[in-house]
Amino acid sequence: MHETAEAPETPEQTQPDAHAHQPPGAPGDTAATGAEFWDARYRESERIWSGNANAVLVREIDGVAPGRALDLGSGEGGDAVWLARRGWRVTATDISGVALERGAAHAAEAGVGDRIEWQRHDLAESFPAGEFDLVSASFLHSYGDFPRERILRTAAASVAPGGVLLIVGHAGWATWQENTHPEVRFPTPEQVVAELELPDGAWEVLLAEEHERAQDRPDGRPGTRTDNAVKVRRLR
């Protein structure tokens, strides 16, 4: 996957808390660029995700005083719109222009279009400028040579003093899935924290844990999968 990327072949669009990518195959399997691949993926249907915010974002950020937020992998805008409705000024970024157009339409319908700036980035190549009180990265996984650790370190560097970095990802494959892409790595919460390479005394770890949640199987039967979440605050 790529920006806004769920783990491969997971039917997250059935879940109310998901807005991330779900590719049928790796971008490297086609002649298309990453952006072209994801645009084509989004054009397969009128809407991929539920439009609701990810559950961990809601749990961890609801009630936090709003400021400037950066949504990495904004997809069709579920998280960005949720934040904007709560007073945040949001920079939302995705590799797919189609996804960004849908996100902007969602924001306009929700009456918060003036609170969100939509930027197209391949995070392996470019990154939004500025400092943010919240940086959120939900399910930022990918096939192949995707520099997730470097991107997340860049994300940490963009957090303003007193601000928070929230990272949500899969802890592994769903129990009904076959691991057909061994190159996809699912780090533990402790590994995520270590790979951020945060300077001693400059950050505090507020959350680093795994959690189980409901997720329907492809045939519609109920199932579960395990995700992890890391939340760190910059002290200075």
ChimeraX commands (.cxc) that place a marker at each C-alpha (Angstrom):
marker #1 position 0.00,0.00,0.00 radius 0.5
marker #1 position 0.98,3.59,0.11 radius 0.5
marker #1 position -0.15,6.77,1.84 radius 0.5
marker #1 position -3.44,5.93,3.56 radius 0.5
marker #1 position -2.54,2.33,3.10 radius 0.5
marker #1 position -4.19,-0.54,4.86 radius 0.5
marker #1 position -2.52,-3.91,4.88 radius 0.5
marker #1 position -2.99,-5.81,1.62 radius 0.5
marker #1 position -6.35,-7.35,0.80 radius 0.5
marker #1 position -8.19,-6.20,3.93 radius 0.5
marker #1 position -11.84,-5.17,3.48 radius 0.5
marker #1 position -11.55,-2.07,5.63 radius 0.5
marker #1 position -14.23,-0.28,3.65 radius 0.5
marker #1 position -16.74,-2.36,5.65 radius 0.5
marker #1 position -15.53,-0.77,8.85 radius 0.5
marker #1 position -16.83,2.58,10.13 radius 0.5
marker #1 position -13.40,3.70,11.32 radius 0.5
marker #1 position -11.34,3.21,8.18 radius 0.5
marker #1 position -10.40,5.50,5.32 radius 0.5
marker #1 position -7.15,3.98,4.09 radius 0.5
marker #1 position -6.04,2.41,0.83 radius 0.5
marker #1 position -6.55,-1.24,0.03 radius 0.5
marker #1 position -4.84,-2.28,-3.19 radius 0.5
marker #1 position -5.62,-5.43,-5.14 radius 0.5
marker #1 position -1.90,-5.74,-5.90 radius 0.5
marker #1 position 1.37,-3.95,-5.44 radius 0.5
marker #1 position 2.01,-0.74,-7.41 radius 0.5
marker #1 position 5.25,-2.32,-8.58 radius 0.5
marker #1 position 3.23,-5.03,-10.34 radius 0.5
marker #1 position 2.08,-2.53,-12.97 radius 0.5
marker #1 position 3.73,-0.06,-15.30 radius 0.5
marker #1 position 1.85,2.78,-13.63 radius 0.5
marker #1 position 3.38,5.20,-11.18 radius 0.5
marker #1 position 2.23,5.07,-7.58 radius 0.5
marker #1 position -0.07,8.04,-8.13 radius 0.5
marker #1 position -1.57,6.49,-11.27 radius 0.5
marker #1 position -2.07,3.19,-9.50 radius 0.5
marker #1 position -3.94,4.73,-6.59 radius 0.5
marker #1 position -6.03,6.98,-8.84 radius 0.5
marker #1 position -7.11,3.88,-10.76 radius 0.5
marker #1 position -7.83,2.08,-7.51 radius 0.5
marker #1 position -10.15,4.85,-6.34 radius 0.5
marker #1 position -11.92,5.02,-9.69 radius 0.5
marker #1 position -12.98,1.39,-9.28 radius 0.5
marker #1 position -15.95,2.56,-7.19 radius 0.5
marker #1 position -17.69,5.77,-6.23 radius 0.5
marker #1 position -16.49,5.46,-2.63 radius 0.5
marker #1 position -13.95,3.13,-1.07 radius 0.5
marker #1 position -14.20,3.97,2.62 radius 0.5
marker #1 position -16.98,4.73,5.08 radius 0.5
marker #1 position -16.30,8.46,5.46 radius 0.5
marker #1 position -16.03,8.10,9.24 radius 0.5
marker #1 position -12.92,8.79,11.28 radius 0.5
marker #1 position -10.63,6.01,12.47 radius 0.5
marker #1 position -11.66,4.82,15.92 radius 0.5
marker #1 position -8.22,5.32,17.52 radius 0.5
marker #1 position -8.06,8.92,16.34 radius 0.5
marker #1 position -11.48,9.57,17.85 radius 0.5
marker #1 position -10.54,7.90,21.12 radius 0.5
marker #1 position -7.19,9.62,21.51 radius 0.5
marker #1 position -7.90,13.11,20.14 radius 0.5
marker #1 position -11.54,13.81,21.01 radius 0.5
marker #1 position -11.53,16.62,23.56 radius 0.5
marker #1 position -7.99,17.81,22.78 radius 0.5
marker #1 position -7.78,21.57,22.23 radius 0.5
marker #1 position -7.68,22.11,18.46 radius 0.5
marker #1 position -4.73,23.58,16.62 radius 0.5
marker #1 position -2.98,22.70,13.35 radius 0.5
marker #1 position -3.23,19.08,12.24 radius 0.5
marker #1 position -1.53,17.05,9.51 radius 0.5
marker #1 position -3.34,13.97,8.20 radius 0.5
marker #1 position -0.87,11.69,6.41 radius 0.5
marker #1 position -2.71,9.50,3.93 radius 0.5
marker #1 position -6.03,11.30,4.10 radius 0.5
marker #1 position -7.84,9.09,1.60 radius 0.5
marker #1 position -11.40,10.27,1.07 radius 0.5
marker #1 position -11.16,12.60,4.05 radius 0.5
marker #1 position -12.83,10.85,6.97 radius 0.5
marker #1 position -10.23,11.82,9.56 radius 0.5
marker #1 position -9.63,15.31,8.14 radius 0.5
marker #1 position -13.33,16.18,8.17 radius 0.5
marker #1 position -13.74,14.83,11.71 radius 0.5
marker #1 position -10.86,17.01,12.90 radius 0.5
marker #1 position -12.10,20.09,11.06 radius 0.5
marker #1 position -15.54,19.69,12.61 radius 0.5
marker #1 position -13.85,19.93,15.99 radius 0.5
marker #1 position -12.06,23.17,15.19 radius 0.5
marker #1 position -8.74,21.91,13.83 radius 0.5
marker #1 position -7.04,23.53,10.85 radius 0.5
marker #1 position -6.05,20.51,8.78 radius 0.5
marker #1 position -3.49,19.83,6.09 radius 0.5
marker #1 position -4.59,16.60,4.43 radius 0.5
marker #1 position -2.25,14.78,2.07 radius 0.5
marker #1 position -2.54,11.73,-0.15 radius 0.5
marker #1 position -0.81,10.31,-3.21 radius 0.5
marker #1 position -4.11,10.04,-5.09 radius 0.5
marker #1 position -5.62,13.12,-6.69 radius 0.5
marker #1 position -8.92,11.25,-7.02 radius 0.5
marker #1 position -8.97,10.62,-3.27 radius 0.5
marker #1 position -8.17,14.26,-2.57 radius 0.5
marker #1 position -11.01,15.43,-4.81 radius 0.5
marker #1 position -13.41,13.19,-2.94 radius 0.5
marker #1 position -12.08,14.42,0.37 radius 0.5
marker #1 position -12.59,18.04,-0.66 radius 0.5
marker #1 position -16.16,17.24,-1.73 radius 0.5
marker #1 position -16.81,15.51,1.59 radius 0.5
marker #1 position -15.45,18.54,3.47 radius 0.5
marker #1 position -17.61,20.93,1.45 radius 0.5
marker #1 position -20.72,18.85,2.16 radius 0.5
marker #1 position -19.81,18.85,5.86 radius 0.5
marker #1 position -19.41,22.64,5.85 radius 0.5
marker #1 position -15.71,22.57,6.78 radius 0.5
marker #1 position -14.13,23.04,3.35 radius 0.5
marker #1 position -12.45,26.26,4.46 radius 0.5
marker #1 position -10.67,24.47,7.34 radius 0.5
marker #1 position -8.83,21.86,5.27 radius 0.5
marker #1 position -5.98,22.29,2.79 radius 0.5
marker #1 position -5.61,19.31,0.44 radius 0.5
marker #1 position -2.09,18.55,-0.80 radius 0.5
marker #1 position -0.93,15.79,-3.13 radius 0.5
marker #1 position 2.29,14.12,-1.99 radius 0.5
marker #1 position 4.07,10.85,-2.52 radius 0.5
marker #1 position 5.49,10.79,0.99 radius 0.5
marker #1 position 8.49,8.83,-0.22 radius 0.5
marker #1 position 9.39,11.86,-2.33 radius 0.5
marker #1 position 7.93,14.98,-0.64 radius 0.5
marker #1 position 6.35,16.06,2.62 radius 0.5
marker #1 position 4.04,18.94,3.64 radius 0.5
marker #1 position 5.86,21.97,5.04 radius 0.5
marker #1 position 5.25,23.47,8.46 radius 0.5
marker #1 position 4.84,22.53,12.11 radius 0.5
marker #1 position 1.72,20.90,13.48 radius 0.5
marker #1 position 0.10,20.37,16.87 radius 0.5
marker #1 position -1.10,16.95,15.71 radius 0.5
marker #1 position 0.34,14.64,13.08 radius 0.5
marker #1 position -1.75,11.55,12.39 radius 0.5
marker #1 position -0.63,8.55,10.31 radius 0.5
marker #1 position -3.21,5.76,10.07 radius 0.5
marker #1 position -2.30,2.44,8.42 radius 0.5
marker #1 position 0.73,3.74,6.58 radius 0.5
marker #1 position 1.86,0.39,5.19 radius 0.5
marker #1 position 3.06,-0.44,1.71 radius 0.5
marker #1 position 4.40,-3.15,-0.54 radius 0.5
marker #1 position 7.96,-3.14,-1.76 radius 0.5
marker #1 position 10.53,-0.47,-1.04 radius 0.5
marker #1 position 8.43,1.98,0.96 radius 0.5
marker #1 position 10.47,4.06,3.48 radius 0.5
marker #1 position 7.88,4.00,6.26 radius 0.5
marker #1 position 10.38,4.50,9.08 radius 0.5
marker #1 position 11.95,7.52,7.37 radius 0.5
marker #1 position 8.54,9.03,6.66 radius 0.5
marker #1 position 7.48,8.64,10.28 radius 0.5
marker #1 position 10.72,10.25,11.47 radius 0.5
marker #1 position 9.97,13.18,9.16 radius 0.5
marker #1 position 6.47,13.26,10.64 radius 0.5
marker #1 position 7.91,13.46,14.15 radius 0.5
marker #1 position 10.17,16.34,13.10 radius 0.5
marker #1 position 7.10,18.27,11.94 radius 0.5
marker #1 position 5.41,18.12,15.36 radius 0.5
marker #1 position 5.47,21.44,17.21 radius 0.5
marker #1 position 6.60,21.56,20.88 radius 0.5
marker #1 position 3.70,20.33,22.99 radius 0.5
marker #1 position 2.18,18.56,19.98 radius 0.5
marker #1 position 1.34,14.90,19.41 radius 0.5
marker #1 position 2.24,12.27,16.83 radius 0.5
marker #1 position -0.35,9.47,16.53 radius 0.5
marker #1 position 0.53,6.35,14.52 radius 0.5
marker #1 position -1.96,3.53,13.94 radius 0.5
marker #1 position -1.06,0.40,12.03 radius 0.5
marker #1 position -1.73,-3.29,11.64 radius 0.5
marker #1 position 0.06,-5.69,13.98 radius 0.5
marker #1 position -0.06,-8.47,11.37 radius 0.5
marker #1 position -2.22,-10.13,8.77 radius 0.5
marker #1 position -5.84,-10.86,9.51 radius 0.5
marker #1 position -6.36,-14.43,10.71 radius 0.5
marker #1 position -8.14,-15.43,7.47 radius 0.5
marker #1 position -5.45,-14.00,5.17 radius 0.5
marker #1 position -2.50,-15.73,3.59 radius 0.5
marker #1 position 0.80,-13.87,3.75 radius 0.5
marker #1 position 1.45,-13.57,0.02 radius 0.5
marker #1 position 3.59,-10.44,0.45 radius 0.5
marker #1 position 6.41,-11.28,2.90 radius 0.5
marker #1 position 8.10,-7.95,2.14 radius 0.5
marker #1 position 5.33,-6.15,4.03 radius 0.5
marker #1 position 6.52,-5.60,7.59 radius 0.5
marker #1 position 4.30,-5.03,10.61 radius 0.5
marker #1 position 6.42,-3.58,13.47 radius 0.5
marker #1 position 5.40,-3.88,17.10 radius 0.5
marker #1 position 4.51,-0.71,19.01 radius 0.5
marker #1 position 7.88,-0.85,20.73 radius 0.5
marker #1 position 9.65,-1.11,17.37 radius 0.5
marker #1 position 7.67,1.85,16.03 radius 0.5
marker #1 position 8.81,3.96,19.00 radius 0.5
marker #1 position 12.43,2.84,18.65 radius 0.5
marker #1 position 12.50,3.50,14.90 radius 0.5
marker #1 position 11.30,7.09,15.42 radius 0.5
marker #1 position 14.73,7.74,16.99 radius 0.5
marker #1 position 13.29,10.38,19.32 radius 0.5
marker #1 position 15.89,12.45,21.21 radius 0.5
marker #1 position 16.17,11.63,24.91 radius 0.5
marker #1 position 14.25,14.02,27.12 radius 0.5
marker #1 position 12.48,15.69,24.21 radius 0.5
marker #1 position 9.49,13.35,23.94 radius 0.5
marker #1 position 7.19,11.31,26.16 radius 0.5
marker #1 position 5.44,8.11,25.14 radius 0.5
marker #1 position 1.75,8.35,25.97 radius 0.5
marker #1 position 0.60,5.12,24.32 radius 0.5
marker #1 position 2.27,2.07,22.78 radius 0.5
marker #1 position -0.04,-0.92,22.66 radius 0.5
marker #1 position -1.81,-3.51,20.55 radius 0.5
marker #1 position -5.59,-3.75,20.41 radius 0.5
marker #1 position -8.10,-6.06,18.80 radius 0.5
marker #1 position -11.04,-4.79,16.79 radius 0.5
marker #1 position -13.91,-6.16,14.76 radius 0.5
marker #1 position -13.49,-6.46,11.01 radius 0.5
marker #1 position -15.76,-8.29,8.61 radius 0.5
marker #1 position -14.27,-11.02,6.45 radius 0.5
marker #1 position -14.51,-10.72,2.65 radius 0.5
marker #1 position -17.58,-12.97,2.68 radius 0.5
marker #1 position -19.31,-10.71,5.21 radius 0.5
marker #1 position -18.89,-12.95,8.22 radius 0.5
marker #1 position -17.72,-11.16,11.38 radius 0.5
marker #1 position -14.05,-11.36,12.24 radius 0.5
marker #1 position -11.34,-9.61,14.22 radius 0.5
marker #1 position -7.83,-8.37,13.63 radius 0.5
marker #1 position -5.09,-6.88,15.77 radius 0.5
marker #1 position -3.75,-3.35,15.25 radius 0.5
marker #1 position -1.33,-1.23,17.22 radius 0.5
marker #1 position -1.20,2.40,18.22 radius 0.5
marker #1 position 1.62,4.72,19.25 radius 0.5
marker #1 position 1.07,8.19,20.65 radius 0.5
marker #1 position 4.01,10.41,21.58 radius 0.5
marker #1 position 4.15,14.03,22.71 radius 0.5
marker #1 position 6.96,16.43,21.92 radius 0.5
marker #1 position 8.12,18.21,25.08 radius 0.5
marker #1 position 10.49,20.73,23.52 radius 0.5
marker link #1:1,2 radius 0.2
marker link #1:2,3 radius 0.2
marker link #1:3,4 radius 0.2
marker link #1:4,5 radius 0.2
marker link #1:5,6 radius 0.2
marker link #1:6,7 radius 0.2
marker link #1:7,8 radius 0.2
marker link #1:8,9 radius 0.2
marker link #1:9,10 radius 0.2
marker link #1:10,11 radius 0.2
marker link #1:11,12 radius 0.2
marker link #1:12,13 radius 0.2
marker link #1:13,14 radius 0.2
marker link #1:14,15 radius 0.2
marker link #1:15,16 radius 0.2
marker link #1:16,17 radius 0.2
marker link #1:17,18 radius 0.2
marker link #1:18,19 radius 0.2
marker link #1:19,20 radius 0.2
marker link #1:20,21 radius 0.2
marker link #1:21,22 radius 0.2
marker link #1:22,23 radius 0.2
marker link #1:23,24 radius 0.2
marker link #1:24,25 radius 0.2
marker link #1:25,26 radius 0.2
marker link #1:26,27 radius 0.2
marker link #1:27,28 radius 0.2
marker link #1:28,29 radius 0.2
marker link #1:29,30 radius 0.2
marker link #1:30,31 radius 0.2
marker link #1:31,32 radius 0.2
marker link #1:32,33 radius 0.2
marker link #1:33,34 radius 0.2
marker link #1:34,35 radius 0.2
marker link #1:35,36 radius 0.2
marker link #1:36,37 radius 0.2
marker link #1:37,38 radius 0.2
marker link #1:38,39 radius 0.2
marker link #1:39,40 radius 0.2
marker link #1:40,41 radius 0.2
marker link #1:41,42 radius 0.2
marker link #1:42,43 radius 0.2
marker link #1:43,44 radius 0.2
marker link #1:44,45 radius 0.2
marker link #1:45,46 radius 0.2
marker link #1:46,47 radius 0.2
marker link #1:47,48 radius 0.2
marker link #1:48,49 radius 0.2
marker link #1:49,50 radius 0.2
marker link #1:50,51 radius 0.2
marker link #1:51,52 radius 0.2
marker link #1:52,53 radius 0.2
marker link #1:53,54 radius 0.2
marker link #1:54,55 radius 0.2
marker link #1:55,56 radius 0.2
marker link #1:56,57 radius 0.2
marker link #1:57,58 radius 0.2
marker link #1:58,59 radius 0.2
marker link #1:59,60 radius 0.2
marker link #1:60,61 radius 0.2
marker link #1:61,62 radius 0.2
marker link #1:62,63 radius 0.2
marker link #1:63,64 radius 0.2
marker link #1:64,65 radius 0.2
marker link #1:65,66 radius 0.2
marker link #1:66,67 radius 0.2
marker link #1:67,68 radius 0.2
marker link #1:68,69 radius 0.2
marker link #1:69,70 radius 0.2
marker link #1:70,71 radius 0.2
marker link #1:71,72 radius 0.2
marker link #1:72,73 radius 0.2
marker link #1:73,74 radius 0.2
marker link #1:74,75 radius 0.2
marker link #1:75,76 radius 0.2
marker link #1:76,77 radius 0.2
marker link #1:77,78 radius 0.2
marker link #1:78,79 radius 0.2
marker link #1:79,80 radius 0.2
marker link #1:80,81 radius 0.2
marker link #1:81,82 radius 0.2
marker link #1:82,83 radius 0.2
marker link #1:83,84 radius 0.2
marker link #1:84,85 radius 0.2
marker link #1:85,86 radius 0.2
marker link #1:86,87 radius 0.2
marker link #1:87,88 radius 0.2
marker link #1:88,89 radius 0.2
marker link #1:89,90 radius 0.2
marker link #1:90,91 radius 0.2
marker link #1:91,92 radius 0.2
marker link #1:92,93 radius 0.2
marker link #1:93,94 radius 0.2
marker link #1:94,95 radius 0.2
marker link #1:95,96 radius 0.2
marker link #1:96,97 radius 0.2
marker link #1:97,98 radius 0.2
marker link #1:98,99 radius 0.2
marker link #1:99,100 radius 0.2
marker link #1:100,101 radius 0.2
marker link #1:101,102 radius 0.2
marker link #1:102,103 radius 0.2
marker link #1:103,104 radius 0.2
marker link #1:104,105 radius 0.2
marker link #1:105,106 radius 0.2
marker link #1:106,107 radius 0.2
marker link #1:107,108 radius 0.2
marker link #1:108,109 radius 0.2
marker link #1:109,110 radius 0.2
marker link #1:110,111 radius 0.2
marker link #1:111,112 radius 0.2
marker link #1:112,113 radius 0.2
marker link #1:113,114 radius 0.2
marker link #1:114,115 radius 0.2
marker link #1:115,116 radius 0.2
marker link #1:116,117 radius 0.2
marker link #1:117,118 radius 0.2
marker link #1:118,119 radius 0.2
marker link #1:119,120 radius 0.2
marker link #1:120,121 radius 0.2
marker link #1:121,122 radius 0.2
marker link #1:122,123 radius 0.2
marker link #1:123,124 radius 0.2
marker link #1:124,125 radius 0.2
marker link #1:125,126 radius 0.2
marker link #1:126,127 radius 0.2
marker link #1:127,128 radius 0.2
marker link #1:128,129 radius 0.2
marker link #1:129,130 radius 0.2
marker link #1:130,131 radius 0.2
marker link #1:131,132 radius 0.2
marker link #1:132,133 radius 0.2
marker link #1:133,134 radius 0.2
marker link #1:134,135 radius 0.2
marker link #1:135,136 radius 0.2
marker link #1:136,137 radius 0.2
marker link #1:137,138 radius 0.2
marker link #1:138,139 radius 0.2
marker link #1:139,140 radius 0.2
marker link #1:140,141 radius 0.2
marker link #1:141,142 radius 0.2
marker link #1:142,143 radius 0.2
marker link #1:143,144 radius 0.2
marker link #1:144,145 radius 0.2
marker link #1:145,146 radius 0.2
marker link #1:146,147 radius 0.2
marker link #1:147,148 radius 0.2
marker link #1:148,149 radius 0.2
marker link #1:149,150 radius 0.2
marker link #1:150,151 radius 0.2
marker link #1:151,152 radius 0.2
marker link #1:152,153 radius 0.2
marker link #1:153,154 radius 0.2
marker link #1:154,155 radius 0.2
marker link #1:155,156 radius 0.2
marker link #1:156,157 radius 0.2
marker link #1:157,158 radius 0.2
marker link #1:158,159 radius 0.2
marker link #1:159,160 radius 0.2
marker link #1:160,161 radius 0.2
marker link #1:161,162 radius 0.2
marker link #1:162,163 radius 0.2
marker link #1:163,164 radius 0.2
marker link #1:164,165 radius 0.2
marker link #1:165,166 radius 0.2
marker link #1:166,167 radius 0.2
marker link #1:167,168 radius 0.2
marker link #1:168,169 radius 0.2
marker link #1:169,170 radius 0.2
marker link #1:170,171 radius 0.2
marker link #1:171,172 radius 0.2
marker link #1:172,173 radius 0.2
marker link #1:173,174 radius 0.2
marker link #1:174,175 radius 0.2
marker link #1:175,176 radius 0.2
marker link #1:176,177 radius 0.2
marker link #1:177,178 radius 0.2
marker link #1:178,179 radius 0.2
marker link #1:179,180 radius 0.2
marker link #1:180,181 radius 0.2
marker link #1:181,182 radius 0.2
marker link #1:182,183 radius 0.2
marker link #1:183,184 radius 0.2
marker link #1:184,185 radius 0.2
marker link #1:185,186 radius 0.2
marker link #1:186,187 radius 0.2
marker link #1:187,188 radius 0.2
marker link #1:188,189 radius 0.2
marker link #1:189,190 radius 0.2
marker link #1:190,191 radius 0.2
marker link #1:191,192 radius 0.2
marker link #1:192,193 radius 0.2
marker link #1:193,194 radius 0.2
marker link #1:194,195 radius 0.2
marker link #1:195,196 radius 0.2
marker link #1:196,197 radius 0.2
marker link #1:197,198 radius 0.2
marker link #1:198,199 radius 0.2
marker link #1:199,200 radius 0.2
marker link #1:200,201 radius 0.2
marker link #1:201,202 radius 0.2
marker link #1:202,203 radius 0.2
marker link #1:203,204 radius 0.2
marker link #1:204,205 radius 0.2
marker link #1:205,206 radius 0.2
marker link #1:206,207 radius 0.2
marker link #1:207,208 radius 0.2
marker link #1:208,209 radius 0.2
marker link #1:209,210 radius 0.2
marker link #1:210,211 radius 0.2
marker link #1:211,212 radius 0.2
marker link #1:212,213 radius 0.2
marker link #1:213,214 radius 0.2
marker link #1:214,215 radius 0.2
marker link #1:215,216 radius 0.2
marker link #1:216,217 radius 0.2
marker link #1:217,218 radius 0.2
marker link #1:218,219 radius 0.2
marker link #1:219,220 radius 0.2
marker link #1:220,221 radius 0.2
marker link #1:221,222 radius 0.2
marker link #1:222,223 radius 0.2
marker link #1:223,224 radius 0.2
marker link #1:224,225 radius 0.2
marker link #1:225,226 radius 0.2
marker link #1:226,227 radius 0.2
marker link #1:227,228 radius 0.2
marker link #1:228,229 radius 0.2
marker link #1:229,230 radius 0.2
marker link #1:230,231 radius 0.2
marker link #1:231,232 radius 0.2
marker link #1:232,233 radius 0.2
marker link #1:233,234 radius 0.2
marker link #1:234,235 radius 0.2
marker link #1:235,236 radius 0.2
view
